[in-house]
Amino acid sequence: MKKPELLAPAGDLNRLKVAILYGADAVFIGGKFFSLRAKANNFSLKDIEEGVLFAHQHHAKVYVTVNIVPNEDDFKNLSSYLLALDRVNVDAIIVSSISVLLQAKKLHCRFEVHVSTQHSILNSYAIQFFKNLGADRVVLARELNILEIQQIKKNTTLPLEVFIHGGMCSSFSGRCTLSNAMANRDANKGGCAHSCRWPYFLYHEETPISDKEISFASTDLMGINYLPQLIDAQIDSFKIEGRMKSIYYIANVVKIYRQFIDFYCQFKKIDKKQMNYYKKELLKIESRSLSPVFLNPHLKNEGILIHQNTNNANQSFIGMILEDSDSYHCAFVEQRNHFTLDTKVEIIQPNQPNQSVKILQMWDLNDNPLTIARHPQQIIKIQFSKPVKKDAIMRRK
C-alpha cells in the first residue's frame, strides 16, 4: 500500500525540527517575503538553509510558501528571491499566483511548484490546466468532500495534497475580504484578522434578536475518520494546517497522524477502539471545536462554530525536555506552565508510546530545591521516576 506524505506546518526553526522529529515527512514554512501568515516569525534565508539541511539529514523535505496574491510592485524582487530559494535547495514552493509559477519555471529552478489551496481547485479540469503550465502538485480546495476527492484522484495523474487537520476559512479559502473591510488588514497579504471568529450579535433596529453571541467561523478540521478512505484513494500528501501553532500542538498532532498512517498502511485496517484512541488524543490538544467539516459528504451544522472559544483541551503543556536524562533519570527542562512536585505528568516523545512519570525532585540552576515551578521558560533540573529523552514534551495528566 502506498504511504502518503505527512506534511506539517512550522512557524520557525524550532517548530520545523520538532515536526520532523515527531514524524513529518515534509514541512511547509514561510519566508520573510511573498508569504502569508505575516504574524508568524517566518524564516530568514539563513534559517531556511539551516532548516533544509536539518530536514534532508532526517530524510524529510521543506516547502516554502510564496503564496501572496501579488500586486505589480511585488514582482521587483521575486526572481532574486526564487533563485535564492533554489540555491539553498528547498524542495518545493507553494504558489497562489500563476505568474509566480511561470516565473519559477522560466528561471529553471530545480524545486517543484505546488499550487496552493487558494486557487480553490475543485475538479480535474482545473488540475489539467495547472499541469499544462508545469505545476508539479496541486493542493485541493478544502471545500471538497471525500467522494469528490476520490473521483478527482481517478481522473488525474498529477500528485494531490489534501488538508486533514487544522483551521478552516469561513469563506472559500483565500478569497475572503472580511478582514480588509473590518480591520483594514489584507488576508491575501498575510494580515488576516480572523474577523469571522469575532463575537457578533443580531439586532432588529435597536432590539437584540440573538440570545448569544454568534460566530461566522467554521470549526477546526479533524479528518481522521476519513484517513482510511483517503489512503485507499492514494492521495499523495496529507496536510496539517497551523504555521502559527505551538510546538506542543505540532508535536502531538504530527505524532498522532504519523502513528495512524503507519498502522493503517501496515495492517490495512483500523478498528473502532483504535480510532477512538486517536480521536481522544487529538481532543487533548488545545484548539477550538473539531469536526470533519467539508470532508463529510452529508455535512449539516456540525461544521459551524456555534460558540466562540469552545475548547475541548483538558491537558496542558508544562515543559520541554532539553537533554537525555542521566543515569539518575535527571534532565534539564524548559518550563512552559505552572506545576509542582505532586503534578501527574505524561511524557510525549518521538517514536515512543506516551508514558506516565513522577517528578521525584526539582532544582533551579543554582541547585536550590524547588517544590513549585512557577516561571514560564525558566530552565530547571528534574529527577524523574523513569528515563526521558531530549525533545520530549511534559504534559499535565
N, C-alpha and C positions, 0 to 999 in steps of 0.2 A: 504494500500500500504506500502510495506517495505521501510523504510527510510534508505538510505545509510549513512555510516560513512563519515564525513568530516575530512580529515587528513591534518594537516597543518605543515609547517616547523618551526623550531625555532633554531636560531644560538646561543642563550644564554638564561639565566633565564628570563630576562625581556620580550623577544620576546615570550617565552613559555607562560608566563602569559597573554600577550596581545592576543595571538592566541586563548587561551581558553576563555578569557572574551568576545572576539568578535564572538565566536560561534563554534570553532573547537571541534569535539568530541574526537579527539586524536591529538597528536603532535609527530613528529619524530625528534630526536636530535642525535648529535654525541658526544661521549665521547672523552677523551684525547688520547685514544688508539684505534687501529683497525678500524678507521673510515675515510671515505673520507671527502673532504672539509677541508683540512689542514689549510686553511686561515680563516675558521670560528673560533670564540672564543672557541667553544666547551665547554663541561661540565666536571667539575671535578666530582668525585664520590659524594662529598658533594652536589654539585649543582644538580646532578641527583636525589639524595634523596629528596632534597627540592622541585624540580620540580614535582616529583612523588606525594609527599604529597599534593602539591597545586592542581595538576590535579585530584587526587582522591577526594579531598574535593569538587571539582566542577564537579564530575561525568564524568571526562574525563580520557583518557589513555595516557601513554607515551611509545613510541617505540624507542629503541636505535639502531643506525646503528653500526653493526660490519661487515663492508662491504668492507674492503680492499681485494685485491687479495693477499693472504698471501704467503710469501716465508717460507723456513724451519725455519729460525730464529724467525719468527713472532709468533711461537707457544709456546715460552718459558713461557710466562705469560698469555696465553689465558685462561687456566682453572681457574686460580685465578680471572681473570677479570670477566668471566662469572658468577662465584659464587658470586662475589661482587655485580653484577647487580641483581642477584636473591635475595640477602639479602635486597636490597633497594626496592624490589617489582616492578621493571619495568614490564610492561605488555607484551612486546614482544621485540625481537631483529630482525634486518633485516640483512640477510647474503647474501654474493655473492659467498661463497665457501661451497661446500658440506661438507668439512672437519669440518668447524665451526658448521654447522647444526648437524652433527653426534656427535661432542664433547658436544654440549649443551644437546642433548638427552642422551648421556652416563652419564652425570653428574646429570641427573634427575632434571634439572632446571624447575621451575614452569612456567616460562614465555613461551609465544608462540614463534615459529620461523617462520619468514616470509622470503620468497625467493625473493631477490632483482631483479629489472628490468635488472640488469647487466647480468642476465642469458639469456636474450633475449628469454623469453618463448612465443612461437608463436602458440602453439597448445595444445589440451587436453591430448595428449600422454605424452608430457613433464610434464604437471601438474600431471598426474598419477604417473610418475616416482618420483617426489618430495613428493607426498602424501605417497607413499610406504616407503620413507625414514623417514617419520614422520613430514614433513612440515605442518604447520597449515594454511598457506595462501601463495599465490604467487602474486607477482606484475607483471602484464603482460608487455610485451615489448611495448615500446612507438610507435613502428613501425606498430602496428596493426590498421586497420580501424574499423569503427563502426560495419560493417557487420560481420567481422571476430570475433570481441569481442562477439557479440550476439550469434554466432554459438558456440564459445568455452564455453560460460556460459551454454548452453543447454547440453553440453557433460561432465560436471564435477560437483561434489558436493563440491569441495574444495573452500573456500572463495577466491574471486578475488579482486585485487586492481588495479585501473586504474588511470593514470595521466590525470588530466583535465585542468591544468593551469601551466604555467611556462616555464623555459628554456628547450631547446631541444639540443640533440647532433647531429652533422652533420654526425657522424659515427653511426653504431649500438651502442646503449647506453652501455657504459662500455667496449667497445672493441677498443677504439681509442688509437693510439700510436703517433699521430701527435705531441702532447706536448712533448713526450720523445725526438723525433727527432729534433724539432725546439728549444726547450728551456731546454732540459735535466731535465724535470720535469715529474714525473710519474703520469699520471692521475689515475691509479689504486692504488696509494698510497695517494691520496688526493691532488696531486700537479698540477692539470690541469691548464695550462697557457692560455687556450681558444685560441689556435693558429688559430683555424678556424675562429675566429672573427677579426683577424688582417686584415689590408688592403693589397691586392695583386694586381699586375699588370701583364698583359700578354705581352711577348716580342717574336718577331721572331729574333733570334740572338740579335742584339742591337736595333732593331726597335720596339717601343711600338705599339701594335695592340689592346689595350683596351683604350677607351677614359676615363673611370672612374675606380676608384679602385673597386676591386672585393672581396667579402667575400665568404668563403666556408660555412658560418653558415646558420642555419635554422632561421626562425622567431621564436618567442616565441609562445607557445601553448595557445590558448584560446578556450576551448572546450565547452563553454556554449550552443552553438547551438545544441549540441548532448546530453546534460544532460537529456532531457526527454526520449530519447531512451535508455540511459544507466540506468536510474532509472527503466524504464519499464522492462529492461532486468534483473533487480535485482542484478546489480553489488554491491558488498558488501562495497567497500570503494573507495572514490574519493580523489585523492591525489593532493595537490598543491605543486609544486616544489619551492625551494628557501631558503635553510638554511642560505645563505649569504645576504638575502634581509632585508630591513629595517623594523622597527616597523610600519611605515606608510604603506608600501606595504602589510605587513602581515595583519594588522587590516582591511584594505579596501578590499583586495581580499577575506579574510575569511568571512567578513560580507556580501559581495555581494553573494557569493555562498551559505552561510547559508540561506539568505532570499529566494534565488531561490529554493533551495531544499525543504525548509519548505512550500513554497507556492505551488509548484507543487505536493508535496505529499499530501497536504490537499485538493486541488481542482482538481487535475489530469488533468490540462491543463495550458497553458500559451499562452497569445495572443501576437500579433506582437508588440503592444505598450509596453507591459511589457518587452518582450525580448530586444527591442531596448533600454529601460531604463537601464537594467542590463549591456548591452554591452557598452553603453555610459559611465556608471560609471567605468567599467574596463579600458576604454581608458584614463581615467583621471589619472591613476596610472603610475608612471614612469617605463617605460620598452621599449624594442625595439618593432618593428612591431609585430602585433599579427595575428594569423590565426589558423584554426583548424588543420593544418599540417596533420599528418597521419590519424587522425580520419575521414577525408574526403575520402570516397572511390573513388572519382574521382579527386584526387589530381593532380594538374598540377604544375604551378610555383609559386602559391601564398604562398607556404611554404618556399620559398627561400628568405633569407635576401638580397635583391638586393642592398641596400645602407647601408653602415655601419653607426651606430649611429642614425638610424631612431628612432624618439621619438615622440609618439603621446600625451604624457602627457602635459596638459595645465593648471594644477593647482598644487600648491606646499604645502608641509607640513611646517607649520610655528610654531607649538607649541604643547606641550603635557600638558593637564590639570592634576595637581598633587593632587587635592583635590576637594571635592564637594564645590560648591560656597556657601557663607553665605547668610544671609537674604538680603544683598545689592547686590547680584549677583557678589561678588568679590571672586577670587580664585588665588592661586599661579600657575604659568605656567612656564614650562621649554621651553625657546625659541629654535627653530631649524633653522629658516631662518628670514631674514630681513622683518619687517613690521612696519606700522605706525598706528597712531590713526584713519586714514582715510581708512585703508585697509578693504575691504569687506571680511568677514570671514564666513566660513561654519564649523559647529561643527559636527563631526562624533563621535558617541558614541555607545557602545554596546546596543543591544536590543531596539534601538530607531531610528526613522527616522532622517535623517540628517536635520539640521536646520540652517538658516541664523541668525547671530547675529551681533550686532555692538559693537565695543570697545568704551566704554564711557571715561574711564580714565586708565592710567598706572602709576606704581611707581616702583622704584628699591627697594632693601631690606632696604634701609635707608630712605624710604618714600619720596624720591625725585621724583617729577613728570617727566614723560617721554612723549615725542611725537613720538620717534622712538625707536624701539627695534632692535639693530644692532649687538648684540653679541651672536652667537650661544651657546646654553647650559647655558646661563645666566638665573637665576631664577628671575622672576618679578611678580608683583601683578597686576591683571587686573580686572576692573569692566566691566562686560558685560551687555548687554541690556536684557538678559534672564538668567535663571539658567543654570549652566553647571555641569557635573558630573566628578568625578575622572576617569582617564584613557581615557577621551575623547580626540579627536585629533582636532587641529585647522588647517584648510586648507584655503589657499587664494582662493577666488572665481574668 
